Every structure is written in structure tokens, then in C-alpha cells.
Amino acid sequence: MTADTKLEALTREVREHNNFAQRMPVVEEQIKVINHRIEDLEEYQKGEK
């Protein structure tokens, strides 16, 4: 493996990591919204009983 090949592989891995790191806050916010909606549904279901 040449130095250029290693550098290309490392660059690719860093880009993949950065993409993942950028998406995580979005996923976390979506989870918060989903949890809130589940709580609302649970409260609504309790009111029907």
C-alpha cells in the first residue's frame, strides 16, 4: 500500500465520519419528537379507558 493509497483511504474514512457526525444531531432531534408523540399517544390512550 503506497502513501497515496493510505492517504486516500484515510480521507474517505474521515469524510464518512464527518457525514455521520453531521447526521447525529438530526437523528437525536427526530428521536425526541418520536418520544414526545409516543407519550402523547399513551396519555390519549389512558384517557379512553
PyMOL Python script that loads the backbone (N, CA, C, O; Angstrom):
from pymol import cmd

cmd.read_pdbstr("""\
ATOM      1  N   MET A   1       0.853  -1.181   0.000  1.00  0.00           N
ATOM      2  CA  MET A   1       0.000   0.000   0.000  1.00  0.00           C
ATOM      3  C   MET A   1       0.896   1.240   0.000  1.00  0.00           C
ATOM      4  O   MET A   1       1.754   1.398   0.869  1.00  0.00           O
ATOM      5  N   THR A   2       0.691   2.090  -0.958  1.00  0.00           N
ATOM      6  CA  THR A   2       1.516   3.294  -1.060  1.00  0.00           C
ATOM      7  C   THR A   2       0.992   4.376  -0.119  1.00  0.00           C
ATOM      8  O   THR A   2      -0.112   4.278   0.416  1.00  0.00           O
ATOM      9  N   ALA A   3       1.800   5.393   0.066  1.00  0.00           N
ATOM     10  CA  ALA A   3       1.402   6.515   0.925  1.00  0.00           C
ATOM     11  C   ALA A   3       0.171   7.209   0.358  1.00  0.00           C
ATOM     12  O   ALA A   3      -0.697   7.645   1.113  1.00  0.00           O
ATOM     13  N   ASP A   4       0.089   7.315  -0.966  1.00  0.00           N
ATOM     14  CA  ASP A   4      -1.085   7.947  -1.587  1.00  0.00           C
ATOM     15  C   ASP A   4      -2.337   7.131  -1.346  1.00  0.00           C
ATOM     16  O   ASP A   4      -3.404   7.683  -1.075  1.00  0.00           O
ATOM     17  N   THR A   5      -2.210   5.817  -1.443  1.00  0.00           N
ATOM     18  CA  THR A   5      -3.363   4.947  -1.214  1.00  0.00           C
ATOM     19  C   THR A   5      -3.828   5.035   0.227  1.00  0.00           C
ATOM     20  O   THR A   5      -5.029   5.080   0.495  1.00  0.00           O
ATOM     21  N   LYS A   6      -2.874   5.060   1.164  1.00  0.00           N
ATOM     22  CA  LYS A   6      -3.218   5.195   2.583  1.00  0.00           C
ATOM     23  C   LYS A   6      -3.900   6.528   2.844  1.00  0.00           C
ATOM     24  O   LYS A   6      -4.877   6.599   3.589  1.00  0.00           O
ATOM     25  N   LEU A   7      -3.383   7.578   2.231  1.00  0.00           N
ATOM     26  CA  LEU A   7      -3.974   8.906   2.409  1.00  0.00           C
ATOM     27  C   LEU A   7      -5.393   8.950   1.854  1.00  0.00           C
ATOM     28  O   LEU A   7      -6.283   9.536   2.470  1.00  0.00           O
ATOM     29  N   GLU A   8      -5.609   8.340   0.706  1.00  0.00           N
ATOM     30  CA  GLU A   8      -6.955   8.292   0.118  1.00  0.00           C
ATOM     31  C   GLU A   8      -7.914   7.521   1.017  1.00  0.00           C
ATOM     32  O   GLU A   8      -9.057   7.934   1.215  1.00  0.00           O
ATOM     33  N   ALA A   9      -7.442   6.395   1.564  1.00  0.00           N
ATOM     34  CA  ALA A   9      -8.286   5.596   2.453  1.00  0.00           C
ATOM     35  C   ALA A   9      -8.626   6.380   3.718  1.00  0.00           C
ATOM     36  O   ALA A   9      -9.773   6.370   4.167  1.00  0.00           O
ATOM     37  N   LEU A  10      -7.648   7.049   4.284  1.00  0.00           N
ATOM     38  CA  LEU A  10      -7.877   7.853   5.484  1.00  0.00           C
ATOM     39  C   LEU A  10      -8.832   9.002   5.195  1.00  0.00           C
ATOM     40  O   LEU A  10      -9.726   9.284   5.994  1.00  0.00           O
ATOM     41  N   THR A  11      -8.650   9.655   4.076  1.00  0.00           N
ATOM     42  CA  THR A  11      -9.534  10.750   3.686  1.00  0.00           C
ATOM     43  C   THR A  11     -10.974  10.263   3.557  1.00  0.00           C
ATOM     44  O   THR A  11     -11.900  10.933   4.015  1.00  0.00           O
ATOM     45  N   ARG A  12     -11.162   9.106   2.939  1.00  0.00           N
ATOM     46  CA  ARG A  12     -12.502   8.535   2.794  1.00  0.00           C
ATOM     47  C   ARG A  12     -13.129   8.251   4.163  1.00  0.00           C
ATOM     48  O   ARG A  12     -14.303   8.544   4.393  1.00  0.00           O
ATOM     49  N   GLU A  13     -12.329   7.675   5.064  1.00  0.00           N
ATOM     50  CA  GLU A  13     -12.842   7.366   6.400  1.00  0.00           C
ATOM     51  C   GLU A  13     -13.220   8.629   7.161  1.00  0.00           C
ATOM     52  O   GLU A  13     -14.234   8.654   7.859  1.00  0.00           O
ATOM     53  N   VAL A  14     -12.416   9.670   7.031  1.00  0.00           N
ATOM     54  CA  VAL A  14     -12.719  10.935   7.708  1.00  0.00           C
ATOM     55  C   VAL A  14     -14.004  11.535   7.155  1.00  0.00           C
ATOM     56  O   VAL A  14     -14.831  12.039   7.914  1.00  0.00           O
ATOM     57  N   ARG A  15     -14.175  11.484   5.845  1.00  0.00           N
ATOM     58  CA  ARG A  15     -15.409  12.014   5.241  1.00  0.00           C
ATOM     59  C   ARG A  15     -16.636  11.228   5.708  1.00  0.00           C
ATOM     60  O   ARG A  15     -17.686  11.809   5.981  1.00  0.00           O
ATOM     61  N   GLU A  16     -16.496   9.912   5.796  1.00  0.00           N
ATOM     62  CA  GLU A  16     -17.609   9.101   6.283  1.00  0.00           C
ATOM     63  C   GLU A  16     -17.940   9.453   7.726  1.00  0.00           C
ATOM     64  O   GLU A  16     -19.110   9.556   8.094  1.00  0.00           O
ATOM     65  N   HIS A  17     -16.904   9.637   8.542  1.00  0.00           N
ATOM     66  CA  HIS A  17     -17.118  10.002   9.940  1.00  0.00           C
ATOM     67  C   HIS A  17     -17.781  11.371  10.047  1.00  0.00           C
ATOM     68  O   HIS A  17     -18.711  11.550  10.833  1.00  0.00           O
ATOM     69  N   ASN A  18     -17.311  12.332   9.267  1.00  0.00           N
ATOM     70  CA  ASN A  18     -17.895  13.673   9.305  1.00  0.00           C
ATOM     71  C   ASN A  18     -19.357  13.650   8.893  1.00  0.00           C
ATOM     72  O   ASN A  18     -20.183  14.339   9.491  1.00  0.00           O
ATOM     73  N   ASN A  19     -19.678  12.865   7.881  1.00  0.00           N
ATOM     74  CA  ASN A  19     -21.063  12.744   7.453  1.00  0.00           C
ATOM     75  C   ASN A  19     -21.913  12.168   8.577  1.00  0.00           C
ATOM     76  O   ASN A  19     -23.017  12.646   8.837  1.00  0.00           O
ATOM     77  N   PHE A  20     -21.399  11.147   9.237  1.00  0.00           N
ATOM     78  CA  PHE A  20     -22.103  10.549  10.374  1.00  0.00           C
ATOM     79  C   PHE A  20     -22.280  11.567  11.489  1.00  0.00           C
ATOM     80  O   PHE A  20     -23.365  11.688  12.057  1.00  0.00           O
ATOM     81  N   ALA A  21     -21.222  12.296  11.802  1.00  0.00           N
ATOM     82  CA  ALA A  21     -21.276  13.288  12.877  1.00  0.00           C
ATOM     83  C   ALA A  21     -22.279  14.399  12.562  1.00  0.00           C
ATOM     84  O   ALA A  21     -22.915  14.927  13.474  1.00  0.00           O
ATOM     85  N   GLN A  22     -22.427  14.757  11.296  1.00  0.00           N
ATOM     86  CA  GLN A  22     -23.390  15.789  10.916  1.00  0.00           C
ATOM     87  C   GLN A  22     -24.823  15.276  11.027  1.00  0.00           C
ATOM     88  O   GLN A  22     -25.733  16.044  11.339  1.00  0.00           O
ATOM     89  N   ARG A  23     -25.029  13.994  10.776  1.00  0.00           N
ATOM     90  CA  ARG A  23     -26.382  13.433  10.799  1.00  0.00           C
ATOM     91  C   ARG A  23     -26.876  13.134  12.209  1.00  0.00           C
ATOM     92  O   ARG A  23     -28.086  13.121  12.437  1.00  0.00           O
ATOM     93  N   MET A  24     -25.989  12.895  13.151  1.00  0.00           N
ATOM     94  CA  MET A  24     -26.403  12.503  14.503  1.00  0.00           C
ATOM     95  C   MET A  24     -27.315  13.520  15.183  1.00  0.00           C
ATOM     96  O   MET A  24     -28.321  13.108  15.761  1.00  0.00           O
ATOM     97  N   PRO A  25     -27.029  14.825  15.150  1.00  0.00           N
ATOM     98  CA  PRO A  25     -27.964  15.763  15.781  1.00  0.00           C
ATOM     99  C   PRO A  25     -29.367  15.692  15.164  1.00  0.00           C
ATOM    100  O   PRO A  25     -30.364  15.860  15.867  1.00  0.00           O
ATOM    101  N   VAL A  26     -29.441  15.447  13.876  1.00  0.00           N
ATOM    102  CA  VAL A  26     -30.736  15.318  13.205  1.00  0.00           C
ATOM    103  C   VAL A  26     -31.465  14.089  13.740  1.00  0.00           C
ATOM    104  O   VAL A  26     -32.659  14.151  14.034  1.00  0.00           O
ATOM    105  N   VAL A  27     -30.760  12.989  13.863  1.00  0.00           N
ATOM    106  CA  VAL A  27     -31.352  11.759  14.379  1.00  0.00           C
ATOM    107  C   VAL A  27     -31.804  11.953  15.829  1.00  0.00           C
ATOM    108  O   VAL A  27     -32.884  11.507  16.214  1.00  0.00           O
ATOM    109  N   GLU A  28     -30.975  12.615  16.621  1.00  0.00           N
ATOM    110  CA  GLU A  28     -31.336  12.868  18.019  1.00  0.00           C
ATOM    111  C   GLU A  28     -32.609  13.705  18.117  1.00  0.00           C
ATOM    112  O   GLU A  28     -33.467  13.427  18.954  1.00  0.00           O
ATOM    113  N   GLU A  29     -32.737  14.712  17.282  1.00  0.00           N
ATOM    114  CA  GLU A  29     -33.946  15.548  17.298  1.00  0.00           C
ATOM    115  C   GLU A  29     -35.161  14.733  16.876  1.00  0.00           C
ATOM    116  O   GLU A  29     -36.237  14.880  17.455  1.00  0.00           O
ATOM    117  N   GLN A  30     -34.998  13.879  15.877  1.00  0.00           N
ATOM    118  CA  GLN A  30     -36.101  13.034  15.439  1.00  0.00           C
ATOM    119  C   GLN A  30     -36.533  12.085  16.553  1.00  0.00           C
ATOM    120  O   GLN A  30     -37.728  11.838  16.718  1.00  0.00           O
ATOM    121  N   ILE A  31     -35.596  11.557  17.307  1.00  0.00           N
ATOM    122  CA  ILE A  31     -35.916  10.669  18.423  1.00  0.00           C
ATOM    123  C   ILE A  31     -36.703  11.422  19.486  1.00  0.00           C
ATOM    124  O   ILE A  31     -37.657  10.883  20.046  1.00  0.00           O
ATOM    125  N   LYS A  32     -36.313  12.662  19.770  1.00  0.00           N
ATOM    126  CA  LYS A  32     -37.055  13.474  20.746  1.00  0.00           C
ATOM    127  C   LYS A  32     -38.502  13.651  20.308  1.00  0.00           C
ATOM    128  O   LYS A  32     -39.425  13.515  21.111  1.00  0.00           O
ATOM    129  N   VAL A  33     -38.691  13.955  19.031  1.00  0.00           N
ATOM    130  CA  VAL A  33     -40.046  14.155  18.500  1.00  0.00           C
ATOM    131  C   VAL A  33     -40.843  12.856  18.601  1.00  0.00           C
ATOM    132  O   VAL A  33     -42.002  12.867  19.015  1.00  0.00           O
ATOM    133  N   ILE A  34     -40.235  11.758  18.229  1.00  0.00           N
ATOM    134  CA  ILE A  34     -40.913  10.459  18.284  1.00  0.00           C
ATOM    135  C   ILE A  34     -41.303  10.122  19.719  1.00  0.00           C
ATOM    136  O   ILE A  34     -42.421   9.674  19.971  1.00  0.00           O
ATOM    137  N   ASN A  35     -40.384  10.336  20.661  1.00  0.00           N
ATOM    138  CA  ASN A  35     -40.690  10.049  22.066  1.00  0.00           C
ATOM    139  C   ASN A  35     -41.847  10.904  22.560  1.00  0.00           C
ATOM    140  O   ASN A  35     -42.708  10.424  23.296  1.00  0.00           O
ATOM    141  N   HIS A  36     -41.866  12.162  22.158  1.00  0.00           N
ATOM    142  CA  HIS A  36     -42.952  13.048  22.575  1.00  0.00           C
ATOM    143  C   HIS A  36     -44.290  12.560  22.004  1.00  0.00           C
ATOM    144  O   HIS A  36     -45.306  12.563  22.699  1.00  0.00           O
ATOM    145  N   ARG A  37     -44.280  12.147  20.748  1.00  0.00           N
ATOM    146  CA  ARG A  37     -45.511  11.657  20.126  1.00  0.00           C
ATOM    147  C   ARG A  37     -45.990  10.375  20.801  1.00  0.00           C
ATOM    148  O   ARG A  37     -47.193  10.176  20.971  1.00  0.00           O
ATOM    149  N   ILE A  38     -45.055   9.506  21.185  1.00  0.00           N
ATOM    150  CA  ILE A  38     -45.425   8.277  21.896  1.00  0.00           C
ATOM    151  C   ILE A  38     -46.055   8.618  23.240  1.00  0.00           C
ATOM    152  O   ILE A  38     -47.067   8.033  23.624  1.00  0.00           O
ATOM    153  N   GLU A  39     -45.454   9.567  23.954  1.00  0.00           N
ATOM    154  CA  GLU A  39     -46.021   9.992  25.233  1.00  0.00           C
ATOM    155  C   GLU A  39     -47.429  10.542  25.049  1.00  0.00           C
ATOM    156  O   GLU A  39     -48.324  10.241  25.839  1.00  0.00           O
ATOM    157  N   ASP A  40     -47.628  11.346  24.012  1.00  0.00           N
ATOM    158  CA  ASP A  40     -48.962  11.877  23.735  1.00  0.00           C
ATOM    159  C   ASP A  40     -49.962  10.756  23.470  1.00  0.00           C
ATOM    160  O   ASP A  40     -51.085  10.788  23.974  1.00  0.00           O
ATOM    161  N   LEU A  41     -49.557   9.777  22.688  1.00  0.00           N
ATOM    162  CA  LEU A  41     -50.438   8.652  22.395  1.00  0.00           C
ATOM    163  C   LEU A  41     -50.757   7.845  23.644  1.00  0.00           C
ATOM    164  O   LEU A  41     -51.888   7.393  23.820  1.00  0.00           O
ATOM    165  N   GLU A  42     -49.773   7.662  24.509  1.00  0.00           N
ATOM    166  CA  GLU A  42     -50.010   6.932  25.758  1.00  0.00           C
ATOM    167  C   GLU A  42     -50.994   7.680  26.641  1.00  0.00           C
ATOM    168  O   GLU A  42     -51.882   7.075  27.241  1.00  0.00           O
ATOM    169  N   GLU A  43     -50.837   8.994  26.719  1.00  0.00           N
ATOM    170  CA  GLU A  43     -51.776   9.802  27.512  1.00  0.00           C
ATOM    171  C   GLU A  43     -53.179   9.749  26.916  1.00  0.00           C
ATOM    172  O   GLU A  43     -54.164   9.636  27.644  1.00  0.00           O
ATOM    173  N   TYR A  44     -53.265   9.829  25.602  1.00  0.00           N
ATOM    174  CA  TYR A  44     -54.556   9.746  24.927  1.00  0.00           C
ATOM    175  C   TYR A  44     -55.218   8.397  25.180  1.00  0.00           C
ATOM    176  O   TYR A  44     -56.425   8.324  25.411  1.00  0.00           O
ATOM    177  N   GLN A  45     -54.429   7.338  25.136  1.00  0.00           N
ATOM    178  CA  GLN A  45     -54.979   6.000  25.355  1.00  0.00           C
ATOM    179  C   GLN A  45     -55.460   5.852  26.796  1.00  0.00           C
ATOM    180  O   GLN A  45     -56.486   5.216  27.037  1.00  0.00           O
ATOM    181  N   LYS A  46     -54.750   6.415  27.739  1.00  0.00           N
ATOM    182  CA  LYS A  46     -55.176   6.353  29.150  1.00  0.00           C
ATOM    183  C   LYS A  46     -56.520   7.043  29.336  1.00  0.00           C
ATOM    184  O   LYS A  46     -57.341   6.598  30.138  1.00  0.00           O
ATOM    185  N   GLY A  47     -56.747   8.119  28.605  1.00  0.00           N
ATOM    186  CA  GLY A  47     -57.997   8.854  28.700  1.00  0.00           C
ATOM    187  C   GLY A  47     -59.180   8.099  28.120  1.00  0.00           C
ATOM    188  O   GLY A  47     -60.320   8.369  28.500  1.00  0.00           O
ATOM    189  N   GLU A  48     -58.947   7.168  27.218  1.00  0.00           N
ATOM    190  CA  GLU A  48     -60.018   6.392  26.592  1.00  0.00           C
ATOM    191  C   GLU A  48     -60.508   5.272  27.484  1.00  0.00           C
ATOM    192  O   GLU A  48     -61.627   4.789  27.311  1.00  0.00           O
ATOM    193  N   LYS A  49     -59.689   4.850  28.436  1.00  0.00           N
ATOM    194  CA  LYS A  49     -60.046   3.697  29.278  1.00  0.00           C
ATOM    195  C   LYS A  49     -61.020   4.071  30.343  1.00  0.00           C
ATOM    196  O   LYS A  49     -61.424   3.221  31.136  1.00  0.00           O
TER     197      LYS A  49
END
""", "prot")
cmd.dss("prot")
cmd.show_as("cartoon", "prot")
cmd.util.cbc("prot")
cmd.orient("prot")
